[in-house]
Amino acid sequence: MARLIGQLTENQLRAALIASGYDNAEARLYLEKLIGRRDGMILDLRLQDEIPLLRPALLNHDFSYNPAMDGPFSANVNGTTIVARNSAKVISRGKILKR
């Protein structure tokens, strides 16, 4: 199962979060959580020589994201760019806030 999860790309995770209906800020936060858990699982199972980490450096849990400044949360699906829905939320120091 870990090898199957390890095959997921960041773009596939982005597309899944957008398709699930999350807004920009929620999708961005959940992406970092999913990547952190995926990479942690790969390290715990000592599969990093077989499956590359998506975030080789340590995750920044205090990151900020403002869709108005940083751009929309998007993914590429079959040559088409899809974007998460807009909302009045931003991420400040790893927490979702309303603008």
MMTF fields as JSON, N, C-alpha, C and O atoms, coordinates in Angstrom:
{
  "mmtfVersion": "1.0.0",
  "mmtfProducer": "UNKNOWN",
  "numBonds": 395,
  "numAtoms": 396,
  "numGroups": 99,
  "numChains": 1,
  "numModels": 1,
  "chainsPerModel": [1],
  "groupsPerChain": [99],
  "chainIdList": ["A"],
  "bondAtomList": [4, 2, 8, 6, 12, 10, 16, 14, 20, 18, 24, 22, 28, 26, 32, 30, 36, 34, 40, 38, 44, 42, 48, 46, 52, 50, 56, 54, 60, 58, 64, 62, 68, 66, 72, 70, 76, 74, 80, 78, 84, 82, 88, 86, 92, 90, 96, 94, 100, 98, 104, 102, 108, 106, 112, 110, 116, 114, 120, 118, 124, 122, 128, 126, 132, 130, 136, 134, 140, 138, 144, 142, 148, 146, 152, 150, 156, 154, 160, 158, 164, 162, 168, 166, 172, 170, 176, 174, 180, 178, 184, 182, 188, 186, 192, 190, 196, 194, 200, 198, 204, 202, 208, 206, 212, 210, 216, 214, 220, 218, 224, 222, 228, 226, 232, 230, 236, 234, 240, 238, 244, 242, 248, 246, 252, 250, 256, 254, 260, 258, 264, 262, 268, 266, 272, 270, 276, 274, 280, 278, 284, 282, 288, 286, 292, 290, 296, 294, 300, 298, 304, 302, 308, 306, 312, 310, 316, 314, 320, 318, 324, 322, 328, 326, 332, 330, 336, 334, 340, 338, 344, 342, 348, 346, 352, 350, 356, 354, 360, 358, 364, 362, 368, 366, 372, 370, 376, 374, 380, 378, 384, 382, 388, 386, 392, 390],
  "bondOrderList": [1, 1, 1, 1, 1, 1, 1, 1, 1, 1, 1, 1, 1, 1, 1, 1, 1, 1, 1, 1, 1, 1, 1, 1, 1, 1, 1, 1, 1, 1, 1, 1, 1, 1, 1, 1, 1, 1, 1, 1, 1, 1, 1, 1, 1, 1, 1, 1, 1, 1, 1, 1, 1, 1, 1, 1, 1, 1, 1, 1, 1, 1, 1, 1, 1, 1, 1, 1, 1, 1, 1, 1, 1, 1, 1, 1, 1, 1, 1, 1, 1, 1, 1, 1, 1, 1, 1, 1, 1, 1, 1, 1, 1, 1, 1, 1, 1, 1],
  "groupList": [{"groupName": "MET", "atomNameList": ["N", "CA", "C", "O"], "elementList": ["N", "C", "C", "O"], "formalChargeList": [0, 0, 0, 0], "bondAtomList": [1, 0, 2, 1, 3, 2], "bondOrderList": [1, 1, 2], "singleLetterCode": "M", "chemCompType": "L-PEPTIDE LINKING"}, {"groupName": "ALA", "atomNameList": ["N", "CA", "C", "O"], "elementList": ["N", "C", "C", "O"], "formalChargeList": [0, 0, 0, 0], "bondAtomList": [1, 0, 2, 1, 3, 2], "bondOrderList": [1, 1, 2], "singleLetterCode": "A", "chemCompType": "L-PEPTIDE LINKING"}, {"groupName": "ARG", "atomNameList": ["N", "CA", "C", "O"], "elementList": ["N", "C", "C", "O"], "formalChargeList": [0, 0, 0, 0], "bondAtomList": [1, 0, 2, 1, 3, 2], "bondOrderList": [1, 1, 2], "singleLetterCode": "R", "chemCompType": "L-PEPTIDE LINKING"}, {"groupName": "LEU", "atomNameList": ["N", "CA", "C", "O"], "elementList": ["N", "C", "C", "O"], "formalChargeList": [0, 0, 0, 0], "bondAtomList": [1, 0, 2, 1, 3, 2], "bondOrderList": [1, 1, 2], "singleLetterCode": "L", "chemCompType": "L-PEPTIDE LINKING"}, {"groupName": "ILE", "atomNameList": ["N", "CA", "C", "O"], "elementList": ["N", "C", "C", "O"], "formalChargeList": [0, 0, 0, 0], "bondAtomList": [1, 0, 2, 1, 3, 2], "bondOrderList": [1, 1, 2], "singleLetterCode": "I", "chemCompType": "L-PEPTIDE LINKING"}, {"groupName": "GLY", "atomNameList": ["N", "CA", "C", "O"], "elementList": ["N", "C", "C", "O"], "formalChargeList": [0, 0, 0, 0], "bondAtomList": [1, 0, 2, 1, 3, 2], "bondOrderList": [1, 1, 2], "singleLetterCode": "G", "chemCompType": "PEPTIDE LINKING"}, {"groupName": "GLN", "atomNameList": ["N", "CA", "C", "O"], "elementList": ["N", "C", "C", "O"], "formalChargeList": [0, 0, 0, 0], "bondAtomList": [1, 0, 2, 1, 3, 2], "bondOrderList": [1, 1, 2], "singleLetterCode": "Q", "chemCompType": "L-PEPTIDE LINKING"}, {"groupName": "THR", "atomNameList": ["N", "CA", "C", "O"], "elementList": ["N", "C", "C", "O"], "formalChargeList": [0, 0, 0, 0], "bondAtomList": [1, 0, 2, 1, 3, 2], "bondOrderList": [1, 1, 2], "singleLetterCode": "T", "chemCompType": "L-PEPTIDE LINKING"}, {"groupName": "GLU", "atomNameList": ["N", "CA", "C", "O"], "elementList": ["N", "C", "C", "O"], "formalChargeList": [0, 0, 0, 0], "bondAtomList": [1, 0, 2, 1, 3, 2], "bondOrderList": [1, 1, 2], "singleLetterCode": "E", "chemCompType": "L-PEPTIDE LINKING"}, {"groupName": "ASN", "atomNameList": ["N", "CA", "C", "O"], "elementList": ["N", "C", "C", "O"], "formalChargeList": [0, 0, 0, 0], "bondAtomList": [1, 0, 2, 1, 3, 2], "bondOrderList": [1, 1, 2], "singleLetterCode": "N", "chemCompType": "L-PEPTIDE LINKING"}, {"groupName": "SER", "atomNameList": ["N", "CA", "C", "O"], "elementList": ["N", "C", "C", "O"], "formalChargeList": [0, 0, 0, 0], "bondAtomList": [1, 0, 2, 1, 3, 2], "bondOrderList": [1, 1, 2], "singleLetterCode": "S", "chemCompType": "L-PEPTIDE LINKING"}, {"groupName": "TYR", "atomNameList": ["N", "CA", "C", "O"], "elementList": ["N", "C", "C", "O"], "formalChargeList": [0, 0, 0, 0], "bondAtomList": [1, 0, 2, 1, 3, 2], "bondOrderList": [1, 1, 2], "singleLetterCode": "Y", "chemCompType": "L-PEPTIDE LINKING"}, {"groupName": "ASP", "atomNameList": ["N", "CA", "C", "O"], "elementList": ["N", "C", "C", "O"], "formalChargeList": [0, 0, 0, 0], "bondAtomList": [1, 0, 2, 1, 3, 2], "bondOrderList": [1, 1, 2], "singleLetterCode": "D", "chemCompType": "L-PEPTIDE LINKING"}, {"groupName": "LYS", "atomNameList": ["N", "CA", "C", "O"], "elementList": ["N", "C", "C", "O"], "formalChargeList": [0, 0, 0, 0], "bondAtomList": [1, 0, 2, 1, 3, 2], "bondOrderList": [1, 1, 2], "singleLetterCode": "K", "chemCompType": "L-PEPTIDE LINKING"}, {"groupName": "PRO", "atomNameList": ["N", "CA", "C", "O"], "elementList": ["N", "C", "C", "O"], "formalChargeList": [0, 0, 0, 0], "bondAtomList": [1, 0, 2, 1, 3, 2], "bondOrderList": [1, 1, 2], "singleLetterCode": "P", "chemCompType": "L-PEPTIDE LINKING"}, {"groupName": "HIS", "atomNameList": ["N", "CA", "C", "O"], "elementList": ["N", "C", "C", "O"], "formalChargeList": [0, 0, 0, 0], "bondAtomList": [1, 0, 2, 1, 3, 2], "bondOrderList": [1, 1, 2], "singleLetterCode": "H", "chemCompType": "L-PEPTIDE LINKING"}, {"groupName": "PHE", "atomNameList": ["N", "CA", "C", "O"], "elementList": ["N", "C", "C", "O"], "formalChargeList": [0, 0, 0, 0], "bondAtomList": [1, 0, 2, 1, 3, 2], "bondOrderList": [1, 1, 2], "singleLetterCode": "F", "chemCompType": "L-PEPTIDE LINKING"}, {"groupName": "VAL", "atomNameList": ["N", "CA", "C", "O"], "elementList": ["N", "C", "C", "O"], "formalChargeList": [0, 0, 0, 0], "bondAtomList": [1, 0, 2, 1, 3, 2], "bondOrderList": [1, 1, 2], "singleLetterCode": "V", "chemCompType": "L-PEPTIDE LINKING"}],
  "groupTypeList": [0, 1, 2, 3, 4, 5, 6, 3, 7, 8, 9, 6, 3, 2, 1, 1, 3, 4, 1, 10, 5, 11, 12, 9, 1, 8, 1, 2, 3, 11, 3, 8, 13, 3, 4, 5, 2, 2, 12, 5, 0, 4, 3, 12, 3, 2, 3, 6, 12, 8, 4, 14, 3, 3, 2, 14, 1, 3, 3, 9, 15, 12, 16, 10, 11, 9, 14, 1, 0, 12, 5, 14, 16, 10, 1, 9, 17, 9, 5, 7, 7, 4, 17, 1, 2, 9, 10, 1, 13, 17, 4, 10, 2, 5, 13, 4, 3, 13, 2],
  "groupIdList": [1, 2, 3, 4, 5, 6, 7, 8, 9, 10, 11, 12, 13, 14, 15, 16, 17, 18, 19, 20, 21, 22, 23, 24, 25, 26, 27, 28, 29, 30, 31, 32, 33, 34, 35, 36, 37, 38, 39, 40, 41, 42, 43, 44, 45, 46, 47, 48, 49, 50, 51, 52, 53, 54, 55, 56, 57, 58, 59, 60, 61, 62, 63, 64, 65, 66, 67, 68, 69, 70, 71, 72, 73, 74, 75, 76, 77, 78, 79, 80, 81, 82, 83, 84, 85, 86, 87, 88, 89, 90, 91, 92, 93, 94, 95, 96, 97, 98, 99],
  "secStructList": [7, 2, 2, 2, 2, 2, 6, 7, 7, 2, 2, 2, 2, 2, 2, 2, 2, 2, 2, 6, 6, 7, 5, 2, 2, 2, 2, 2, 2, 2, 2, 2, 2, 2, 2, 2, 2, 2, 2, 2, 2, 2, 2, 2, 6, 6, 7, 6, 6, 6, 1, 7, 7, 1, 7, 7, 1, 7, 7, 7, 6, 6, 7, 7, 5, 7, 2, 2, 2, 2, 7, 7, 7, 3, 3, 3, 3, 6, 6, 3, 3, 3, 3, 7, 5, 7, 7, 1, 3, 3, 3, 3, 6, 6, 3, 3, 3, 3, 7],
  "xCoordList": [0.82, 0.0, 0.868, 0.552, 1.954, 2.843, 3.419, 3.559, 3.749, 4.288, 3.234, 3.565, 1.993, 0.919, 0.719, 0.599, 0.682, 0.544, 1.746, 1.6, 2.923, 4.133, 4.132, 4.884, 3.305, 3.218, 2.42, 2.502, 1.656, 0.866, 1.785, 2.713, 1.507, 2.287, 1.623, 0.463, 2.382, 1.803, 0.633, -0.383, 0.765, -0.316, -1.575, -2.684, -1.418, -2.578, -3.248, -4.475, -2.457, -3.026, -3.766, -4.859, -3.171, -3.821, -5.171, -6.184, -5.174, -6.405, -7.481, -8.658, -7.088, -8.048, -8.658, -9.856, -7.846, -8.354, -9.301, -10.321, -8.967, -9.846, -11.153, -12.228, -11.072, -12.278, -13.148, -14.359, -12.536, -13.299, -14.063, -14.876, -13.806, -14.562, -13.941, -14.582, -12.714, -12.075, -11.752, -11.475, -11.787, -11.413, -9.886, -9.177, -9.394, -7.951, -7.16, -6.205, -7.548, -6.783, -6.87, -5.863, -8.062, -8.212, -7.382, -6.669, -7.478, -6.752, -5.245, -4.537, -4.757, -3.315, -2.849, -1.797, -3.62, -3.26, -3.294, -2.366, -4.357, -4.482, -3.415, -2.966, -3.001, -1.929, -0.657, -0.01, -0.303, 0.916, 0.805, 1.781, -0.379, -0.572, -0.439, 0.214, -1.06, -0.982, 0.448, 0.907, 1.15, 2.532, 3.4, 4.253, 3.195, 3.955, 3.725, 4.665, 2.485, 2.171, 2.721, 3.242, 2.602, 3.131, 4.638, 5.161, 5.337, 6.788, 7.209, 8.189, 6.478, 6.769, 6.632, 7.442, 5.605, 5.393, 6.555, 7.04, 6.992, 8.096, 9.374, 10.117, 9.625, 10.8, 10.678, 11.637, 9.503, 9.293, 9.506, 10.022, 9.099, 9.231, 10.548, 10.776, 11.403, 12.728, 12.644, 13.397, 11.717, 11.536, 12.081, 11.86, 12.79, 13.221, 14.227, 14.366, 14.918, 15.821, 15.035, 15.531, 13.821, 12.961, 11.924, 11.599, 11.413, 10.358, 10.848, 11.108, 10.978, 11.464, 10.453, 9.242, 10.97, 10.119, 9.632, 10.352, 8.416, 7.898, 8.443, 8.579, 8.753, 9.35, 10.597, 10.539, 11.738, 12.942, 13.398, 13.935, 13.191, 13.498, 12.343, 11.243, 12.585, 11.522, 10.373, 10.589, 9.17, 7.998, 8.002, 8.406, 7.549, 7.407, 5.973, 5.046, 5.791, 4.448, 3.911, 2.733, 4.757, 4.343, 4.212, 4.381, 3.912, 3.825, 2.574, 1.604, 2.622, 1.473, 1.086, 1.926, -0.18, -0.694, -1.867, -2.831, -1.771, -2.847, -3.11, -2.282, -4.247, -4.513, -4.435, -4.058, -4.789, -4.743, -3.303, -3.055, -2.369, -0.958, -0.181, 0.671, -0.466, 0.305, -0.282, 0.328, -1.456, -2.114, -3.033, -2.933, -3.928, -4.899, -4.246, -3.193, -4.877, -4.455, -4.928, -6.127, -4.012, -4.385, -3.692, -2.75, -4.192, -3.603, -3.817, -4.705, -2.998, -3.125, -3.725, -3.167, -4.863, -5.528, -5.74, -6.502, -5.052, -5.163, -4.946, -5.676, -3.956, -3.623, -4.475, -4.284, -5.409, -6.271, -5.956, -5.81, -5.854, -5.622, -6.953, -7.86, -7.06, -8.248, -7.831, -6.685, -8.756, -8.443, -9.477, -10.63, -9.031, -9.927, -10.822, -10.491, -11.953, -12.886, -12.314, -11.547, -12.701, -12.254, -13.031, -14.154, -12.415, -13.087, -12.376, -11.399, -12.867, -12.26, -11.234, -10.938, -10.694, -9.746, -8.316, -8.065, -7.396, -5.959, -5.31, -5.952, -4.051, -3.299, -2.226, -1.452, -2.184, -1.163, -0.5, -1.152, 0.799, 1.572, 0.955, 0.901, 0.487, -0.029, -1.462, -1.936, -2.171, -3.563, -4.457, -4.071, -5.65, -6.606, -7.314, -7.829, -7.332, -7.994, -8.907, -8.676, -9.931, -10.765, -10.092, -9.54, -10.142, -9.537, -10.336, -9.993],
  "yCoordList": [-1.185, 0.0, 1.254, 2.232, 1.228, 2.391, 2.699, 3.866, 1.678, 1.899, 2.513, 3.337, 2.125, 2.726, 4.191, 5.046, 4.479, 5.868, 6.684, 7.846, 6.085, 6.763, 7.136, 8.019, 6.484, 6.797, 8.071, 8.626, 8.532, 9.75, 10.956, 11.151, 11.756, 12.969, 14.13, 14.049, 15.205, 16.398, 16.911, 17.33, 16.882, 17.345, 16.492, 17.027, 15.189, 14.32, 14.628, 14.628, 14.886, 15.254, 16.586, 16.738, 17.549, 18.849, 18.66, 19.21, 17.88, 17.658, 16.994, 17.339, 16.05, 15.371, 16.342, 16.282, 17.224, 18.205, 19.201, 19.573, 19.628, 20.541, 19.839, 20.414, 18.604, 17.846, 17.576, 17.392, 17.552, 17.328, 18.566, 18.496, 19.705, 20.913, 21.842, 22.803, 21.58, 22.465, 23.805, 23.879, 24.867, 26.182, 26.298, 25.397, 27.42, 27.635, 27.364, 26.587, 27.994, 27.883, 26.474, 25.917, 25.909, 24.551, 23.559, 22.73, 23.649, 22.72, 22.85, 21.844, 24.068, 24.291, 23.698, 23.061, 23.901, 23.348, 21.82, 21.167, 21.254, 19.799, 19.172, 18.059, 19.872, 19.35, 19.172, 18.127, 20.174, 20.072, 18.959, 18.261, 18.797, 17.72, 16.347, 15.453, 16.187, 14.905, 14.588, 13.455, 15.587, 15.361, 15.022, 14.138, 15.708, 15.408, 13.982, 13.297, 13.542, 12.175, 11.144, 10.106, 11.435, 10.532, 10.39, 9.277, 11.527, 11.487, 10.831, 10.088, 11.102, 10.463, 8.956, 8.225, 8.489, 7.053, 6.426, 5.351, 7.111, 6.594, 6.509, 5.532, 7.527, 7.497, 6.418, 5.693, 6.308, 5.304, 3.881, 3.019, 3.651, 2.319, 2.144, 1.118, 3.153, 3.143, 2.868, 2.059, 3.558, 3.394, 4.579, 4.656, 5.507, 6.727, 6.475, 7.321, 5.347, 5.034, 4.554, 4.596, 4.102, 3.578, 4.607, 4.678, 5.398, 6.371, 7.748, 7.959, 8.682, 10.016, 10.771, 10.648, 11.543, 12.38, 13.578, 14.083, 14.026, 15.22, 16.487, 17.51, 16.432, 17.567, 17.055, 16.753, 16.955, 16.416, 17.23, 16.67, 18.537, 19.362, 19.219, 18.821, 19.534, 19.455, 20.384, 21.476, 19.947, 20.778, 22.012, 21.962, 23.102, 24.339, 24.397, 24.662, 24.156, 24.139, 25.541, 25.704, 26.546, 27.934, 28.705, 29.924, 28.011, 28.688, 29.554, 29.354, 30.509, 31.378, 31.275, 31.002, 31.495, 31.429, 32.383, 32.307, 33.28, 34.213, 34.089, 34.523, 33.505, 33.299, 34.575, 34.528, 35.718, 36.982, 37.367, 37.979, 37.017, 37.358, 36.192, 36.4, 34.974, 33.801, 33.076, 32.147, 33.497, 32.835, 31.734, 31.273, 31.311, 30.286, 28.917, 28.645, 28.079, 26.697, 25.967, 25.938, 25.379, 24.794, 23.466, 23.094, 22.759, 21.495, 21.401, 22.046, 20.596, 20.373, 18.989, 17.987, 18.936, 17.671, 17.572, 18.34, 16.612, 16.392, 17.672, 17.946, 18.445, 19.663, 20.869, 21.943, 20.716, 21.815, 22.166, 21.284, 23.447, 23.89, 24.026, 24.713, 23.36, 23.498, 24.242, 24.139, 24.987, 25.768, 25.5, 25.169, 25.654, 25.512, 26.733, 27.8, 26.563, 27.692, 28.755, 28.46, 29.98, 31.112, 31.169, 30.675, 31.773, 32.037, 33.215, 33.742, 33.607, 34.717, 34.217, 34.912, 33.034, 32.455, 32.6, 32.618, 32.701, 32.699, 31.775, 31.363, 31.457, 30.698, 31.613, 32.202, 31.728, 32.513, 31.65, 31.177, 31.452, 30.647, 29.263, 28.758, 28.657, 27.297, 27.159, 26.036, 28.252, 28.216, 28.94, 29.969, 28.399, 29.032, 30.17, 29.991, 31.34, 32.523, 33.132, 32.973, 33.82, 34.603, 35.946, 36.516, 36.453, 37.772, 38.85, 40.026],
  "zCoordList": [0.0, 0.0, 0.0, -0.679, 0.755, 0.812, -0.566, -0.934, -1.316, -2.661, -3.584, -4.437, -3.423, -4.232, -3.857, -4.734, -2.578, -2.121, -2.586, -2.966, -2.558, -2.986, -4.462, -4.874, -5.258, -6.69, -6.967, -8.062, -5.99, -6.202, -6.347, -5.562, -7.365, -7.575, -6.838, -6.435, -6.673, -6.052, -6.883, -6.328, -8.2, -9.066, -8.887, -8.887, -8.737, -8.506, -7.171, -7.077, -6.153, -4.858, -4.966, -4.42, -5.671, -5.886, -6.587, -6.155, -7.667, -8.432, -7.577, -7.683, -6.737, -5.866, -4.853, -4.579, -4.305, -3.337, -4.005, -3.426, -5.212, -5.95, -6.286, -6.112, -6.766, -7.117, -5.894, -6.018, -4.725, -3.485, -3.04, -2.118, -3.691, -3.394, -2.368, -1.941, -1.965, -0.998, -1.636, -2.833, -0.832, -1.353, -1.377, -0.93, -1.904, -2.064, -0.787, -0.801, 0.304, 1.552, 2.141, 2.577, 2.152, 2.688, 1.882, 2.448, 0.567, -0.302, -0.087, -0.042, 0.043, 0.233, 1.558, 1.616, 2.615, 3.918, 3.891, 4.369, 3.334, 3.281, 2.396, 2.668, 1.338, 0.491, 1.314, 1.241, 2.084, 2.888, 3.928, 4.203, 4.501, 5.478, 4.814, 5.351, 3.648, 2.933, 2.512, 2.66, 1.989, 1.572, 2.781, 2.7, 3.891, 5.099, 5.58, 5.982, 5.537, 5.98, 5.001, 5.411, 3.699, 2.673, 2.84, 2.891, 2.925, 3.055, 4.377, 4.416, 5.441, 6.726, 6.657, 7.227, 5.959, 5.802, 5.025, 5.378, 3.966, 3.16, 3.996, 3.902, 4.807, 5.687, 6.757, 7.018, 7.377, 8.426, 7.907, 8.618, 6.655, 6.062, 5.3, 4.659, 5.38, 4.747, 3.24, 2.698, 2.585, 1.14, 0.346, -0.863, 0.999, 0.326, -0.812, -1.695, -0.808, -1.922, -3.137, -4.263, -2.905, -3.968, -4.432, -5.617, -3.494, -3.776, -3.339, -2.155, -4.271, -3.878, -3.022, -3.207, -2.095, -1.252, -2.069, -2.931, -1.796, -2.456, -1.811, -2.481, -0.533, 0.186, 0.909, 2.101, 0.19, 0.825, 2.032, 2.988, 1.998, 3.169, 4.152, 3.769, 5.383, 6.382, 6.013, 5.487, 6.288, 6.021, 6.911, 8.072, 6.348, 7.105, 7.625, 6.86, 8.893, 9.478, 9.734, 10.051, 9.601, 9.828, 8.521, 8.505, 7.423, 6.132, 6.044, 6.774, 5.141, 4.882, 3.414, 2.557, 3.138, 1.766, 1.648, 2.41, 0.683, 0.373, -1.121, -1.922, -1.519, -2.938, -3.769, -4.94, -3.174, -3.907, -4.247, -5.286, -3.391, -3.622, -4.23, -5.094, -3.788, -4.2, -5.404, -5.933, -5.831, -6.956, -6.488, -5.351, -7.359, -6.977, -6.816, -7.392, -6.039, -5.881, -7.129, -7.406, -7.884, -9.168, -9.402, -8.701, -10.416, -10.863, -12.364, -12.92, -13.007, -14.439, -14.662, -14.217, -15.351, -15.635, -17.138, -17.726, -17.748, -19.2, -19.999, -20.951, -19.617, -20.339, -19.989, -20.56, -19.065, -18.639, -17.194, -16.348, -16.921, -15.541, -14.824, -15.294, -13.68, -12.833, -11.575, -11.136, -10.998, -9.796, -8.711, -8.987, -7.482, -6.334, -6.254, -6.771, -5.603, -5.492, -4.565, -3.648, -4.823, -4.009, -2.703, -2.604, -1.72, -0.45, 0.201, -0.332, 1.327, 2.067, 3.075, 4.047, 2.864, 3.812, 3.302, 2.097, 4.24, 3.969, 5.001, 5.968, 4.791, 5.79, 6.339, 5.585, 7.645, 8.312, 9.371, 10.301, 9.22, 10.168, 10.381, 11.502, 9.272, 9.32, 9.776, 9.951, 9.975, 10.43, 9.425, 8.869, 9.196, 8.293, 9.022, 10.126, 8.391, 8.945, 7.893, 6.695, 8.337, 7.41, 7.22, 8.161, 5.981, 5.704, 6.351, 6.236]
}
